[in-house]
Amino acid sequence: MTAETNPSAAGLAWAQRLVRFNTVSHESNLPLIECIADHLRSLGVPLRLSWDDNRRKANLFATLGEGKPGGVILSGHTDTVPWDGQAWTVDPLGADLRTVDGEPRLYGRGSADMKGFIGLVVAQTQAFLDADLPHALHYAFSYDEEVGCFGAQTLLADLAESGLPKAALPRLCIVGEPTSMVPAIAHKGVARWRCCVKGRAAHSSQTHIAVNAIEAAARLVAGLADMADDFAARGPRYAGFEVPWTTAAVGVIEGGIADNVVPEDCRFHYEFRALPGTDVAALQRRVEDHASALVPAMHAVDAATGIRFETLCAVPPFQAALDDPAVRLAQQLAGTDRTTLVGFGTEAGLFQSAGIASVVCGPGSITQAHQADEYVSLAQLAQAEAFLQALARHR
């Protein structure tokens, strides 16, 4: 097999090594982080860790070329989605190599999303150091991207408090999510809430003294469906997205204990996937205004009833101009003038909000991510490795 269709042995070995760690979002990622940190420390690379509240998970931020002007961040998340209930034919943590229809592939949870990219970056560290780039190069490996990009928020807050002089702060960020190595210049934001409705229980024959929490929640769910219909029929369009309008969806609903008991509690989760430029706060105010309109009738029966909201995640939309320096760099490194849009959320919007020009570009396809028998082709890994090698030559 040729160099054009396969990554280096070291790059592939690191990708396999990382896939073998179980870093489903509800698990700790510390063994994986320490594995990478030990390697970087052995090469003399300074790094800092930032932690979640329970110190079960950590972000890693490393700088190659400390003291040089701020340069490029290579960003990736270390967590994965679970595989429970999926019909896998290979071990999700096996990092198996198989050839299917003539295409060599690396299988395993996170192979495409996005441990393949992180493994290639780590394997390239010595080459980056030897290149003696005129600017610093940074690694940003985060936790809990899959459940709301919480790790990246902690990492950026820690970076802001690090005391780095302005000249040393990163200028560009490449987020290596799977885009088939085509630079992605936009994605929707993801904002998710939990709505908790508190009613008053009673026997189902005495509805006049009860407040039905499920019925109140149903009115809000119906309102969200009306919003979704309105977005689809009359909302702004952004050509290039598979669904070119903002969407609303209810994903989880729970409530009630028995057929003959008016339910006291109901909870549901909902989300907006918002086009770039959308005022998501205004959308949420519409939902809260609807809830406020329901409360007086509830309080007329029992003042202890009510409706409250909890924010579950807030991933901002991302949009970069074609002449953005991060986009131009990614196109140059990838050897293409193409760009694309992606329908999934990433950490790019967070980096962009922090003043760091960003782009999304990495190996593999989102079509394989999160699925049973997730895989990334070795050809895609080879393209990503060539991309990183071009970065080492970039001046």
N, C-alpha and C positions, 0 to 999 in steps of 0.2 A: 504494500500500500504506500502511496506517495505522500510526501510532506504536504501536498496541497489538500489532501482529503483526510488527514489525520493529525491530531495535535502531537506535541512532543510526549515522550514517555513520562517526563516529570510532570507536565501539565495534566495529563490524563490521570496519573497516580494521585495527584492532589485532589482532583475532582472526585475520584472514587473514594478517597479517604474521607472527604467531607460528607458525601452521600451516606456513608456508613454510620454517621452520628444521628441519633434520633433527636431531632430538634423541632418536633411538632410544637406549635405555639404554647401549649399548656405544659410543656416540659422545659427543663433548664437547658440553656445553650452553652453553659459554662465549659463543659468538656471540649466542645468544638472551639470556643474562643481561646481557651488555654493552649490548645494544640497549635493554633495559628500564632498566638502570642509567643510561645516558646520558640517557634521557628524564626519569627521576626527578631526576637531578642538575641538569638544565636548569630544573627547577621548584624547586630548592633543598631537595629532600627528602634528609635524611641517611640513609645506608644502610651496611650492613656485609655483607661477603661471608665465607662460610666454605667451606672447600675439601675435596675428597677428598684422599687421600694422595698422588696423583700430580699434583694441581693441574690436572687436565683438566676438572674439573667444579666447579661452585660453587652454593651456596645464596645467595639474596639475602634479607636482612631489612631492611626499610625502616620508618621511623617518621614518620608525618604527625602533627605536633603534639608535637614533642619537648619534654619538660619537663612535659607535662600528665600527669594520672593515667593509669595503664595502662588500655587499652581493649580493642578488638576486633582480633583477627588475621584477615585474609583469607588463607587458605592454599591453595596449589595446587602440584602437581608439574609440572616442565617436561619430564620425559622421557616417551617413548612406547614402546609395544611395536613390534617390526618388522613389516614387511608382506611379507617374503620368502615366496614360495609361495602368496600369496593372489591371487585372480582379480579384481584391481581393473579397473574400466572408466574410472576417472579417475586423474589423476596424484595419488599420495598426498601430494605436497608442493605441489600446485597451488592449493589453497584456492579451488576452483571454486564458483561459485554456480549452482545449478540448481533448477528447480521440477519436482517430481515429484508427480503426483496432486494438483495445486493447492497443494502445500506448498513454499514457498521454503526451500532448505537450503544450508548451508555444508558442503562436502565436504573431506576430507583427514584424514590421520593426526593424531590429537590434537584434532580439532575438537570432539568430545564429551568426550574424556578427555585433558586438560581445559584445552586452550589457549583455548577459547572463553571460559571463566570468567576466566582470567588476563588475556586481552586486554581484557575489559570492565572489570576492576578497574583496569588501567593507564590505560585511557581515561578513567576517572572521577576520576583523581587531582586534576586542577585543581578539579573540583567539590567534592571532599572538603576541599581546602585552603580554598576560598572559604567553605565551610560553617562554619568555625571551631568545630568540635565541642568540647564541654567535656572530652572525653577524647581520648587518643591513638588513632590508627588505625595498624595495622601490616600490612605485607605480608610473607608468608613463602612464598617460591618455592623449591622444593627440587629436588634431583636424585635419581635412582635410586629413586623410589617403586616403579616397576614390578618391580624385582628385589629388594625387601625393605625399602623405606622407610629406606634407609641415609642419604640426605641429611637427612631430618628429624631423625634422631638426632644428626647432626653439628650441625645448626642449633640444636637445643635445648641441646646441650652448650655451644656457643659463646654462646648467650644467657645461660646460667647463669654463664658466666665473664666476662660483659660489664661487670659492676660496676654494672648498673642498680639504683637504689634500689628497694626492695620496692614502693613506691607506684607506680612507673613500669612495673612488669612487667605484661604483658598479662593480662587477666582472663578473656576469652572468645575462642573460636576458631571460625570458620566455615570448614569444609573444602569447597571448591566442586566436589566430585566429582559426576558426573551422577546426579541423583535426580529428574529431571523437576520440580525446584523444590519438592519436598515434603521437609520436614526429616526426615532419617533419624536415629534415636536409638539404633541398635545395629547392630553387625556382628560377624561371627566374627573370631577371631584366626587368623593364618597362621603356623605354625612349621614350618620345613623343615630337613631334615638330609641329609647325604651319609654313607652307610655304606660303609666300605672294608674288604673282606675280603682278608687275605693268606693264601694257601694254600701248598702245595708242589707244584710241577709234576713230572710224570712221564709216561712213555708210558702211554697209556690201557689197556695190557695189564697195567700194574703198579700198580693202584689201592691195593695194600696198603702201598706206600711213599709214597703221595701224600696230600695234603689238598686236596679239591676246593672251591675258593673259591666256585664258582657254587652248588654244593649247599648250602654253609653259608649263603650269601646267600638261597637259595630258602627255607630254613627260617625265616629272619627275615621274608621277604616274606610267607610263609604266615601267620606270627604276626600281622603287620600286617593281613592280610585278616581274620583271626579277630577282631581288635580292632574293625575296621570293622563286621563283622557284629554284634558285641556292642553297639556304639554304636547301630546301627539297630534292634536288637531290644529292648534293655533300657536304653539310655542315657537321660539327661535330655532333655526336650523344651523347645523355646522356640518357642511359637506365633508365626507371622508370617514365619519364614524359609521359603524354598522347600524346603530340606532342614532340618527343625527339630531335628536332632541333630548332634553332633560327627562329623566324617568323617575317615577316614584313606585315603591313596592313595599308590601308588608310581608315579612319573612317568617315571623314566629308569633303565635298567639296562644295564650294559656288562660284558663279561668274555669270556675265552677267546680263543685264537688259531687253533685247528684242532680238527677232529673227533677226532683221535687223540692229543691232548695234554690231560692233566688240567689244568684251568685254575688258574694260580697267583694270579690277581687277579680280583676282581669288585667293582664299585662300583654302588650304586644310590641314587637320591634318593627321599625320601618326605616326606610332609607330613601334619600335622593341621590341619584347619580347625575350630577349637574354639569352642563356644558361650561367651558371656560367663559368667564365673564358673568356668570349667573350669581345673583345675590341670594345665597343659600339661607342667610339669616331671615330674609324677607319671606322665603317659602315656609320656614319654621314658624314665623309669626302668624302666618295664615292658619296653621294647624293649632297653635296655641289660642288664637282668637276663637276658633271653632269650639275648642274645649271650654273656654271661658263662657261661651254662650250656653253651654249645657249645664254649667254648675248651679245657677240659681234654682232650677227645678229640682236638682239633687238636694240642695241645701234646704229647700222647702219641706223635705221629708226628714232629713237628718243633717245637721251642720257639720258632722264629722266626716261626711263624704267629700270626695274631691278628685281631682285629676292632676297628676304631676308628670314631669318629663325628666329623663336623664340622658345626657349626651353619651353615646357609646363610642363614637369615633368621628373625627372631622379631618378628612384628607382633602386638602385644597386641590382644585383643578390645576392643570398645568398647560401652559401655552408658550411656545418660543417662536420668535420670528425666524424666517429663513436666513437672515443675515446675522443671527445671534452667534457670538463667538464659539459657544459650545456646540452648536449645530454645525458650523463650518468645520470645526476641528473633527467632529465625529465623521462627517462626510469624507474629509481628507484621509483619516485613518482607515476608514472602511473602503476607500476607493470607489465611492459612488456619489452621484449627485441626487439620489433619491431621498425622499423622506416619507414617513408614514404617520398615522395616528393609531393609538391603541385604546381599546375600550376599558381596560382595567386601570385601577389606580396604582400609583407608585409614590415613592418618596421625593420625586423630582419637584413637585409643587412646594414641598417644605423647604428644600434647598433653595429654590428660586425665591421663595418668600423671605429667606434669610439673606438675599442679595447675591446669591451665587448662581451665575448663568448655568443652565442645566439642559441635559438632553438624555433620552432613554435609548440605549443601544446595547444589545447583548445577544448571546447565542440561544438558539432554540425557538420554539413556537409556543405561544400561549395555548394553542390547541392541544398540546401534549401535557401542559401543566395541570395539576390538580386532578388528573385522570388516573384510573387504574393503569398500571404498566407505563407510568410516566417515563419519558426518555428524551435524550438529546442526541442528535446524530454527531458522530465524530467529525464529519465535515464541517458542521457548525462550530464545534469547538476549535477546529483548525482555523477557521476564519476569525474567530475571536482572538486566538493566540496571535495571528498575523496582525490584527488590529492593535494589540498590546505591544507587539514588537515594533510596529510603526510609531507608537507613542514614545518608545524608548529612543527612537531616532529623531523625533520631532524637535525642532529648534525654533 
